Amino acid sequence: MSQHINRQWHLACRPQGMVKESDFAYHEAEIPQLEDGQFLVRNLYLAFEPAMRGWIEDRKSYIPPVQIGEVMRALSVGQVVESRHPNFRPGECVQGGFGWQEYAAASERGGLMPPTKIPADTPLTWPLGVLGVTGLTAYFGILDIGQPKAGETCVVSGAAGATGSIAGQVAKIKGCRVIGIAGGPEKCRWLTEEAHYDAAIDYKAEDVEARLGALCPDGIYLYFDNVGGDILDAALAHIALNARVVLCGGISRYNEATPPPGPKNYMNLVIQRARMEGFIVIDYTARFGQAARELTEWITSDQLTFQEDIQEGFENAPRTFLRLFEGKNQGKQLLKIAEPSLDRL
Ligand SMILES: NC(=O)c1ccc[n+]([C@@H]2O[C@H](COP(=O)([O-])OP(=O)(O)OC[C@H]3O[C@@H](n4cnc5c(N)ncnc54)[C@H](OP(=O)(O)O)[C@@H]3O)[C@@H](O)[C@H]2O)c1
């Protein structure tokens, strides 16, 4: 290997309030030497998830926190460039939890997500977005937790984001009338003109609660929430009888030093005999293959569209992460850090 330096970003400190670039530190390490059973992955694309903000908090969650001084945890796609594992050959592309670094010594098991091979005809970015955690979260959140029925009105917050945009379209495929809440006119235009949404509310310019009242005169049957806070409260004010409120995430509070009070309209869950339920996508791992096949069919039949926001340059990893909380990303936030160096198998 001609290059010997492995550029990395480490967690430098626990963020206080809004995460900052200075919460991460640049580091240079040696490219790891392989042991038997390992293979060397050269990262090509890093994926960014709002949940990563939770992974760097020092608190109990569904996975242990990243420790200070550790390589920042992240899902990514890379290419095998050396191997001492019989089943992973140089040239094959894999997805896994290889982190914010250029090279990772990987093994079949372990880490955030066991490495999975990417078929040679699949675009390299798709397993990080529409066919990865993002699309699968939308799929299981809407279908398993939300249980949409044809003719129902479904509302999605964070609707122009990677997960939200797919969630609304899956509800639409199931026959729902779908309304999205997103920040800014361009994102709202994309929802109604490209992503098959029936209507969109710009929460930065409009009164969300009043607009939901006007657009949902019979109430909201299915609400898929990505943001929490005031928008969740506005939706709860309009839920219909037996509504399902799917708690996918709450990005509006991820950078709050002190958690804000809970929703004031939660008693509507009682009045409307409604259900509010959270979920974590990794609980559905056994069904990922079937879901990815169905998502692929919807893409190829033009029922499902998606956006990818691909920034470039390994040095930009912390800055790219911040884009999620600034609302700058248009679809799945990715960072391209290298081209494949070997012919893809
Ligand atoms: N439960 C699970 O297993 C699971 C798995 C994956 C993701 N998630 C959750 O799904 C949600 C979306 O994740 P994603 O990866 O698809 O990200 P994303 O929606 O593509 O990007 C984040 C978006 O959130 C919006 N946002 C940022 N700060 C906000 C605020 N203070 N108030 C309202 N909106 C704000 C911004 O859009 P605007 O311009 O519209 O403000 C931004 O573009 C997150 O809450 C994430 O934690 C859950």
The ligand as an ORCA input file, in Angstrom:
! r2SCAN-3c Opt
* xyz 0 1
  N     -36.317      5.434     14.915
  C     -35.319      5.070     14.114
  O     -34.905      3.897     14.057
  C     -34.683      6.116     13.238
  C     -33.762      5.747     12.238
  C     -33.246      6.754     11.394
  C     -33.636      8.093     11.588
  N     -34.505      8.406     12.607
  C     -34.935      9.781     12.838
  O     -35.520     10.255     11.647
  C     -35.417     11.677     11.634
  C     -34.932     12.131     10.262
  O     -33.603     11.644     10.057
  P     -32.922     11.750      8.611
  O     -31.680     10.951      8.659
  O     -33.934     11.425      7.585
  O     -32.504     13.277      8.535
  P     -33.078     14.380      7.536
  O     -34.541     14.506      7.794
  O     -32.620     14.067      6.155
  O     -32.302     15.694      7.974
  C     -32.636     16.397      9.109
  C     -33.712     17.477      8.795
  O     -34.362     17.808     10.021
  C     -34.882     19.112      9.922
  N     -34.579     19.855     11.159
  C     -33.364     20.148     11.666
  N     -33.498     20.838     12.827
  C     -34.835     20.971     13.026
  C     -35.619     21.601     14.039
  N     -35.047     22.208     15.092
  N     -36.972     21.570     13.924
  C     -37.567     20.961     12.865
  N     -36.877     20.342     11.881
  C     -35.538     20.361     11.964
  C     -34.203     19.785      8.726
  O     -35.177     19.923      7.701
  P     -36.070     21.269      7.562
  O     -35.346     22.115      6.570
  O     -37.384     20.756      7.092
  O     -36.102     21.922      8.913
  C     -33.137     18.803      8.311
  O     -32.889     18.828      6.929
  C     -34.513     12.063     12.793
  O     -35.288     12.471     13.893
  C     -33.813     10.762     13.115
  O     -33.353     10.712     14.432
  C     -35.026      7.443     13.417
*
